[in-house]
Amino acid sequence: MLVIHRSVVLATALLLGMSVIDAAFAQKQGGILKMYHRDSPASASIHEEATYSTNIPFMGVFNNLVMYKQDVAQNSLESIVPDLATSWSWNADHTKLTFKLRDGVKWHDGKPFTANDVKCTFDMLMGKSSAKFRKNPRKNWYENVTDVAVNGDFEATFSLKRPQPALLALLASGYTPVYPCHVSPAEMRTHPIGTGPFKFVEFKANESIKLTRNPDYWKKGRPFLDGIEFTIIPNRSTAILAFISGKFDMTFPTEVSIPLLKDVKSQAPQAVCKVVPTNVSTNLIVNRDSPPFDNPDLRMAMAMTLDRKAFVDILFEGQADIGGTMLPPPQGVWGLPPEILKTIPGYGPDVKKNRDEARKLMQKAGYGPNKRLKVKVSTRNIPVYRDPAVILIDQLKEIYIDGELDVVETANWFSKVARKDYAIGLNLTGNAVDDPDQAFYENYACGSERNYTKYCNRDLEKLFDQQSMEPDMDKRKKLVWEIDKKLQEDVARPIIFHIHAGTCWQPYVKGVTVMVNSSYNGYRYEDVWLDK
């Protein structure tokens, strides 16, 4: 029996050893990953754009100092790993963050990566460089950073005004690649140079984007793919049919609506599909400086007339979340609890009562059945924006507002709302990381480029700083809830719902992880491979 037992143990060990070897060699090199793209990005420069239409095709061209581990679905501080940095450390009072950097990394044009590239990138982001970004939507992320200093070629230190533990989360976002010092911002818009697993080949506006494998990538054995090709197809149904017919290996990430998911599963049952919250909210933006919307009663009336459940039922068959600024739990760490949410004007379940109150506010402002307000409702010209905009226009009719849909092409959308060239808009706001520092400073801080409604509350901004410095998770969460509740009560940017959406791929596509609390950070593609 002892002999038999030893034989079983040896056999089991052998099988386990073989499994490990098989797993190590399971990934196949080669092949082009073919995807469709939902629209044509304004440029290839991640730092100058405000949409994951840019992140998805171009994140694989770059590296960050640190990044969210690409095979972990929920982003958190615990899932951050080194990238161009090999390690990081804080000083005693958490006002200096030092990164040790990799030696031997080269840009795609062959020039060496050094600490100076880190400094150049963040000096541009902070507006301290002679080289300027044409647009700088995330400048507010770095308001707390006073300086980035280098020590030789392979060490960089960020100096902060005050402690900010979440700075690491911002640096790990797909929105935070390191750019080369020797390439101008203008060149990065049309021909980006990175250190990442894929090299840029071409970008034909409204047609296609092509990347090829970087044979000199510093991470040995990666990427597995020979390249990635994106075909731009703005019509969602056309794109889905092309995926079903086998033209594409993968859909555009988190772009498959709940109704279209049924078509995929019925016509291509072999497809692998995953539906997740995207940490993207659909919201109402109102130009507070544009009469008559400088009247707070009109803004409150619009917030009060929203039937959020109707949006969710029509667009998502009930599969979306209602919440405040932060992604609702359980996938969201910081979202408002239901018991707080229901106390906010317009969030209560009695829609008729809410609209009665809204009509009283409109009548106070001089509007009624015989004097209706006509206005253009601007939105981006892709389905995920247009479809809810149509519902919004229908709901505004309940309070004497007649909206006309004004669709804006992607290349012009961010510029239009950033310069406040609109009256009412239906907008999508993606939180690039599930952390209040990103959401609050970027979208609600006075003067931020992405504060599209010009909301400004200096007293509330003091709470932004207070929660940012708070190391105790429970105490920080209560501060975040206080801030989020106030933002909704002030009609800063009324949140209508938080999107759930699907991603599908053919069964031979391996190594895909769809992140559940961000649509911006999971597109390095260096671990994706084709089993065919």
Buried (B, 14 or more C-beta within 10 A) or exposed (E): EEEEEEEEEEEEEEEEEEEEEEEEEEBBEEBBBBBBBBBBBBBBBBBBBBBBBBBBBBBBBBBBBBBBBBEBBBBBEEBBEBBBBEEBEBEEEBBBBBBBBBEEBBBBEEBEBBBBBBBBBBBBBBEBBEEEBEBBBBBBBBBBBBBBBBEEBBBBBBBBEEBBBBBBBBBBBBBBBBBBBEBEBBBBBEBBBBBBBBBBBEBEEEEBBBBBBBEEBBBEEBBBBBBBBBBBBBEBEEBBBBBBEEEBBBBBBBBBBBEBBEBBBEEBEEBBBBBBBBBBBBBBBBBBEBEBBEBEBBBBBBBBBBBBBEBBEBBBBEBBBBBBBBBBBEBBBBBBEEEBBEEBBBBEEEBEEBBEBBBBBBBEBEBEEEEBBEBEBBBBBBBBBBBBBBBBBEBBEBBBBEBEBBBBBBBEBBBBBBEBBBBBBBBBBBBBBBBBBBBBBBBBBEEBBBBBBBBBBEEBBEBBBBBBBBEEEEEBBEBBBBBBBBBBBBBBBBBBBBBBBBBBBBEBBBBBBBBBBBBBBBBBBBBBBBEE
